[in-house]
Amino acid sequence: MGIALEQGDNSSVLRLDGEIDIACAAELKTLLLKALGAGGEVRVALDEATELDVTAVQLLWAAKREAGRAGVRFAFEGQTPEPVLSGLLLTGFEEFASTMDACKLSEVVRCQP
C-alpha cells in the first residue's frame, strides 16, 4: 500500500494504493512535484485506492491546477473505485470527480438520495 511513481520519457504515472490520507501527504506532494517537474503528461491511477481524505484530494486538485498552468496534461487512468468517487462527491469536489470516470460518476449520483 502507498504511493508509487513510474516515470517514462514522455509521461509519469502516480499509482495510489489503499488509504491515502494525511499520513501520506508529504510523500504524495513530493511525488506530484517530481512528476510535474519532469514535463510530459502526468497520469494518476486510483484503481487500487480505497479512500482519499481531504488532504489527498486537495493535493491532487492543486497538482491538476498547476499542470494546467504549465500546459502539462493531467489525467486519471483506470477505474476509480466507487468509495473514492463517493468521497469526492460528499466533500464537494463534483467537478474534480467528473474528470475521472463519467459513466461511473453518473451511477454514483443516481444512487444518492
C-alpha positions, 0 to 999 in steps of 0.5 A: 500500500502507498504511493508509487511513481513510474516515470517514462520519457514522455509521461509519469504515472502516480499509482495510489494504493489503499488509504491515502490520507494525511499520513501520506501527504508529504510523500504524495506532494513530493511525488506530484512535484517530481512528476510535474517537474519532469514535463510530459503528461502526468497520469494518476491511477486510483484503481487500487485506492480505497479512500482519499481524505481531504488532504489527498484530494486537495493535493491532487486538485492543486497538482491538476491546477498547476499542470494546467498552468504549465500546459502539462496534461493531467489525467486519471487512468483506470477505474476509480473505485466507487468509495473514492468517487463517493468521497469526492462527491460528499466533500464537494469536489463534483467537478474534480470527480467528473474528470475521472470516470463519467459513466461511473460518476453518473451511477454514483449520483443516481444512487444518492438520495 
